[in-house]
Amino acid sequence: MGMFVEHLKRKAESAGSKVIELNAYTLKMSQYDPPTNTYTKKPLKVRWHRWGGTRTLVQRDVMSAFLACYATDKGHDQALLLRKWTTAEALLSGSGLCRQEPRNDQKDS
């Protein structure tokens, strides 16, 4: 893994960019919920993240990637994430990676 990261850093540098390593342990991206500013540990089999108390479900890995895009040195910037979510939700909904859970009265029996 270390060799891969070093190779990635060299490639990024030669392209005029850089690799920023994130500490997944401290960020807990699969557990963080921006609307409530809380962390909830979920079993790995839970593949959808509920956005706050809404009916919106986001694919777990995509949610982690969204959070990683806006990670800061101090962790998660809740205000920034909430501002960026509107655009992200629209893009993700079109691809099926974000969806609305049916209400109980709309579910098939």
Secondary structure as GFF3:
##gff-version 3
##sequence-region A 1 109
A	DSSP	alpha_helix	2	14	.	.	.	ID=ss1
A	DSSP	alpha_helix	24	27	.	.	.	ID=ss2
A	DSSP	beta_strand	32	33	.	.	.	ID=ss3
A	DSSP	beta_strand	38	39	.	.	.	ID=ss4
A	DSSP	beta_strand	48	50	.	.	.	ID=ss5
A	DSSP	beta_strand	56	59	.	.	.	ID=ss6
A	DSSP	alpha_helix	60	69	.	.	.	ID=ss7
A	DSSP	alpha_helix	78	95	.	.	.	ID=ss8
A	DSSP	beta_strand	98	100	.	.	.	ID=ss9
A	DSSP	three_ten_helix	104	106	.	.	.	ID=ss10
###
